[in-house]
Amino acid sequence: MAGSDFDPALSWRLHPQVAVRPEPFGALLYHFGTRKLSFLKNRTILAVVNSLSEHPDARSALRAAGVDEPDEAPYLHALSVLVTSNMLIPKDSQ
């Protein structure tokens, strides 16, 4: 899936082969299938990523983490990058 396929109106989840390691700055994500490493730069994006599967869409996860619409652009960009690197996949995919 390409980054251009990220749609914040859809439901997303972590890829099953991704491990999350919380860190003081945010978190490290490691994909065991692709062997890629990603960094989450703050605890807010970590909360969003960890709760994505509990929400009907990405924007709902942002709101639940306290990110208001005027402040969502960098978070949506981060989620798009995670989709591009296959760290996040659509919730309904295998």
N, C-alpha and C positions, 0 to 999 in steps of 0.2 A: 504494500500500500504506500502510495506516495504522500508526501506532506500536504500536497494540494487537496488530498482527499479528506483532510481533517475537517469535520463539521461539528461545531460546538453544540448544535442542536441534537446531536446523536449521543447515545450512551456508549461509554468507553470503559475499559478495564486494563489492568496490567497484563502483559503477556504472561502465560503460565510459566515460562522459563526465565522470568525476571525476578531477581532477588533485590530487596530494598534493605539498605543498611543506614539507619538514621545516624546523623553526625551533627555536631554542634552548629554547623553552617547550614544544614538542610539534610541532604542524604546522598548516598551513592546508589546507583542502580546498575546492576550487572545482568546482562542477558547471556545465559549459559549457551544458547544456541548460536548466537552470532559472535559471542565473546566481546561485545561492545560494553563500554562503561559510560554512564551518563551521570552528571552531577545536577542535583537540585539545589539551587542557591539559597533557599530559605525554607523555614518551617511551614510557611503558608502553602507553597506549591507542594510540599510533602503531604500536607493534610488533604489537599485537593486530589493528588494522585492516589493516595490511600483510600479515599472515599468515592472515587469515580464510579465504581460498580454499584454503589448504593443509591445512585441518583439517575433520574431519567435522561439527563443530558449533562454536558460539561458545564454549562452555565449554572445549573442548579448546584453542582458541586462547588463552583466558585462562590456562589452566594452563601452556601452553608459554611464555607471556610472564612467568611467575612469580607470577601472581595466584591465591592460594588461595581456596577456597570462602568462608571467612568475610569476605574482603575484596572479593568480586566485585560486590556490589550497585551501587556507583557506576559501574563499568565496564559492567555490563549496562544501566544507565540510559542511559549515553552511547551505547551501540550502538543502543538503542531510538530515541533521538533522531535518530541518523544514518539509521535506517530511515525514520522519519517524514519526514525531509527528502529522501528518495530518494538519499542518498549511498551507502547500502548496499542491495543487492538480494539475493534468494535466489540461491544459487550456480547453480541449475539454470535460472534464467530467462534470457531472451534479452537 
